[in-house]
Amino acid sequence: MARIVDGYCQLLKLLIAVFLAVMVVLVFGNVLLRYAFNTGITTSEELSRLLFVWLTFLGAIVAMREHGHLGVDVLVKRLPAGGRKLCLVLGHLLMLYATWLFLAGSWQQTLINLDVASPATGFSMGLFYAPGVVFSLSAGLILLYDLYRVLAGRLKESELVMVRESEEEELLEELHPAATSASPPPGR
């Protein structure tokens, strides 16, 4: 299962890179055309906006899989293993509920806007809401998989805290595993 999810995330990373490259070409080309030739690509801004929306939601899926979202871990990392496990399960259940709400809203908006054409490209405006559906389904499956791993006891104790308060703290812990954020800074 982990290989399937990892393969899916690799595909998403590739799509993100392609979307970003297309956005750069569209925006740069449009700027160049406007300044050099006093003309432009009519659909450039709308396509760039659509790609940016998709890029953002696909990136959020990858970040969720890699546990890259920032969170507050001050209390949780001080709890014993059982407390951390309980907090992780409760947190995942709450995220699953929020993901369900997001899925329901995104699905409704996609259906409502399916027959509405965007002004410049004529594409369905449902394409602007569809990434919410893709994100919700993907994030829900990732959360369920992580929840299964917790309940089946397949997580190491170090994996029970899935968020970090800051990226700098995570880098510091990787460089110096013995140093923890609970210890006072030098000189105090």
C-alpha positions in Angstrom: 0.0 0.0 0.0 2.8 2.4 0.9 4.4 1.8 -2.6 1.1 2.7 -4.3 0.8 5.9 -2.3 4.4 6.8 -2.9 4.0 6.2 -6.6 0.9 8.3 -6.7 2.8 11.1 -4.9 5.7 10.8 -7.4 3.1 11.3 -10.2 1.7 14.3 -8.5 5.2 15.8 -8.1 5.7 15.3 -11.9 2.4 17.0 -12.6 3.3 19.9 -10.3 6.5 20.4 -12.1 4.8 20.4 -15.5 2.1 22.8 -14.3 4.7 25.1 -12.9 6.7 25.0 -16.1 3.6 25.8 -18.2 2.7 28.6 -15.9 6.2 30.1 -16.2 6.1 29.9 -20.0 2.6 31.4 -20.2 3.3 34.3 -17.8 6.7 35.1 -19.2 5.5 34.8 -22.8 2.5 37.1 -22.0 4.8 39.7 -20.3 7.2 39.6 -23.2 4.4 39.9 -25.8 2.8 42.9 -23.9 6.0 44.9 -23.5 7.7 44.0 -26.8 4.8 43.8 -29.2 1.9 45.5 -27.4 -0.2 42.3 -27.6 -0.7 39.3 -25.4 -2.1 35.8 -25.0 -5.8 36.2 -24.0 -6.0 32.9 -22.2 -2.7 33.2 -20.4 -3.9 34.6 -17.1 -6.9 32.3 -16.8 -4.8 29.2 -17.6 -2.1 30.2 -15.2 -4.7 30.7 -12.5 -6.3 27.3 -13.2 -2.9 25.6 -13.1 -2.0 27.4 -9.9 -5.2 26.2 -8.2 -4.4 22.6 -9.3 -0.7 23.0 -8.3 -1.7 24.2 -4.8 -4.0 21.3 -4.1 -1.7 18.6 -5.6 1.1 20.0 -3.5 -1.1 19.8 -0.4 -1.6 16.1 -1.1 2.1 15.5 -1.3 2.8 17.5 1.8 0.2 15.5 3.7 1.8 12.2 2.6 5.2 13.5 3.7 3.8 15.0 6.9 5.2 18.3 5.8 2.5 20.5 7.2 3.5 22.5 10.2 1.6 22.1 13.4 2.0 22.6 17.2 3.8 19.8 18.8 4.7 21.4 22.2 2.2 19.3 24.2 2.1 16.2 22.2 5.8 15.4 22.1 5.9 15.6 25.9 3.2 13.0 26.3 3.9 9.3 26.9 3.5 7.0 23.9 -0.1 6.1 24.7 -1.0 9.8 24.9 0.7 10.5 21.6 -1.2 7.7 20.0 -4.5 8.9 21.4 -3.8 12.5 20.1 -2.8 11.1 16.7 -6.0 9.1 16.4 -8.2 12.0 17.5 -6.4 14.4 15.2 -6.8 12.0 12.3 -10.5 11.6 13.0 -11.0 15.3 13.1 -9.0 15.7 9.9 -11.1 13.0 8.2 -14.3 14.9 9.2 -12.9 18.2 7.9 -11.9 16.4 4.7 -15.4 15.0 4.4 -16.9 18.5 4.7 -14.4 19.9 2.2 -15.2 17.0 -0.2 -19.0 17.7 0.1 -18.5 21.4 -0.6 -16.1 20.9 -3.4 -18.3 18.3 -5.1 -21.3 20.6 -4.9 -19.4 23.6 -6.3 -18.0 21.4 -9.1 -21.5 20.3 -10.1 -22.9 23.8 -9.8 -20.2 25.2 -12.1 -19.9 22.4 -14.5 -22.0 24.1 -17.2 -20.6 27.6 -16.6 -17.9 28.6 -19.1 -14.9 30.6 -18.1 -14.7 34.0 -19.9 -11.3 33.7 -21.7 -10.9 30.0 -22.4 -14.4 28.7 -22.4 -13.4 25.8 -20.1 -15.8 24.6 -17.5 -15.6 26.6 -14.3 -16.0 23.2 -12.6 -12.3 22.7 -13.3 -11.5 25.4 -10.6 -13.4 23.4 -8.0 -12.4 19.9 -9.0 -9.0 20.0 -7.3 -10.9 20.2 -4.0 -12.5 16.9 -4.9 -9.2 15.3 -5.9 -7.5 16.7 -2.7 -10.3 15.5 -0.4 -10.4 11.9 -1.8 -6.6 11.6 -1.8 -6.1 13.2 1.6 -8.9 11.0 3.0 -7.2 7.9 1.8 -3.9 9.0 3.1 -5.5 9.8 6.5 -7.2 6.4 6.6 -4.0 4.6 5.8 -2.1 6.5 8.5 -5.0 5.8 10.9 -4.8 2.1 10.1 -1.0 2.1 10.7 -1.6 3.7 14.1 -4.3 1.3 15.2 -2.5 -1.7 13.9 0.6 -0.7 15.8 2.8 -0.3 12.7 4.2 3.1 13.6 7.4 3.5 15.5 7.3 5.7 18.6 9.2 8.5 16.8 6.4 8.6 14.1 3.6 9.2 16.7 4.2 13.0 16.4 3.4 13.7 12.7 3.8 17.5 12.8 6.6 19.8 13.6 6.3 23.2 15.1 9.0 24.6 12.8 11.2 23.4 10.0 14.3 24.7 11.8 13.6 22.6 14.8 13.3 19.5 12.6 16.6 20.3 10.9 18.3 20.8 14.3 17.0 17.5 15.6 18.3 15.7 12.4 21.7 17.3 12.9 21.9 16.7 16.7 19.5 13.9 17.7 20.4 14.2 21.4 19.4 17.9 21.5 15.7 18.5 22.1 13.7 21.6 22.1 12.9 21.0 25.8 16.5 21.7 26.8 17.3 25.4 27.5 19.4 27.3 25.0 23.2 27.6 25.8 24.1 30.4 28.2 20.9 30.3 30.3 
